[in-house]
Amino acid sequence: MSVAGQVLAALVFLASPVMAAGSPLKDVKVREIMPRVYQLEFPTSRQLAGTFMRVQEHYESAEFHGKVFTKAEFLAAYAKVPHGSYSNYYDWDGFNVPASAFSRFYAGEFEPLDAAEKALLELVSKLRAEYVIGTVKGGGALRHERAHALYAMNPRYRAEARALLKTADLEGINAMLKRLAYHSSVWEDEAHAWLGAPAESLREEGLDPVPYQALHRRLLALYARYATPAAGR
């Protein structure tokens, strides 16, 4: 396939039906934005968050990382973090997980699964995905979530990102991530994604972006070198 053809293919959601007509994910659009990395675009943030909730928090939550839990247990704990509430969680417009995060779901440890969770597991298996991104139609999270996928899937990108992070004092961003209840195992990845995001995102979380301006520019340049047009930059 030509370079132009590869770009076009990356920009177009899969035309053939991926989920059965009766599936709770029947309206979700799917595209492969990197080899074995799939974007799932949901029609609403509520459906997106409800589908990804447990696998996302099993992967990166400070309290629930590596644990088995119900949605009710997670939402009760989430209400205690800054901006945390039942309704606010369902407003999130971006999620990202490696396929390995689903292993205990496939093993049956999270039973009973709801219909959307079952459909998500079926889809990930069908696609043979290695990394999954969830976004909402019209949302602005794709660049941020794609940065996570690059960090996980591309060793050269990850090494360069880590080198850039070492040039800055990360005490402020790490304090923010701790406050937002991210597990420490993902702080480095999250720091690189947050610091590459618009400054307003940091301000909204009470972090002054000014000390990170130089790092922000260098992270944007790094992303631009590795991302395709489909990355939403």
Secondary structure as GFF3:
##gff-version 3
##sequence-region A 1 233
A	DSSP	alpha_helix	3	11	.	.	.	ID=ss1
A	DSSP	beta_strand	29	34	.	.	.	ID=ss2
A	DSSP	beta_strand	37	42	.	.	.	ID=ss3
A	DSSP	alpha_helix	45	60	.	.	.	ID=ss4
A	DSSP	alpha_helix	71	78	.	.	.	ID=ss5
A	DSSP	alpha_helix	86	89	.	.	.	ID=ss6
A	DSSP	beta_strand	94	98	.	.	.	ID=ss7
A	DSSP	three_ten_helix	99	102	.	.	.	ID=ss8
A	DSSP	alpha_helix	103	106	.	.	.	ID=ss9
A	DSSP	alpha_helix	115	127	.	.	.	ID=ss10
A	DSSP	beta_strand	131	136	.	.	.	ID=ss11
A	DSSP	alpha_helix	142	153	.	.	.	ID=ss12
A	DSSP	alpha_helix	155	165	.	.	.	ID=ss13
A	DSSP	alpha_helix	171	179	.	.	.	ID=ss14
A	DSSP	three_ten_helix	184	186	.	.	.	ID=ss15
A	DSSP	alpha_helix	187	195	.	.	.	ID=ss16
A	DSSP	alpha_helix	199	204	.	.	.	ID=ss17
A	DSSP	three_ten_helix	210	212	.	.	.	ID=ss18
A	DSSP	alpha_helix	213	226	.	.	.	ID=ss19
A	DSSP	three_ten_helix	229	231	.	.	.	ID=ss20
###
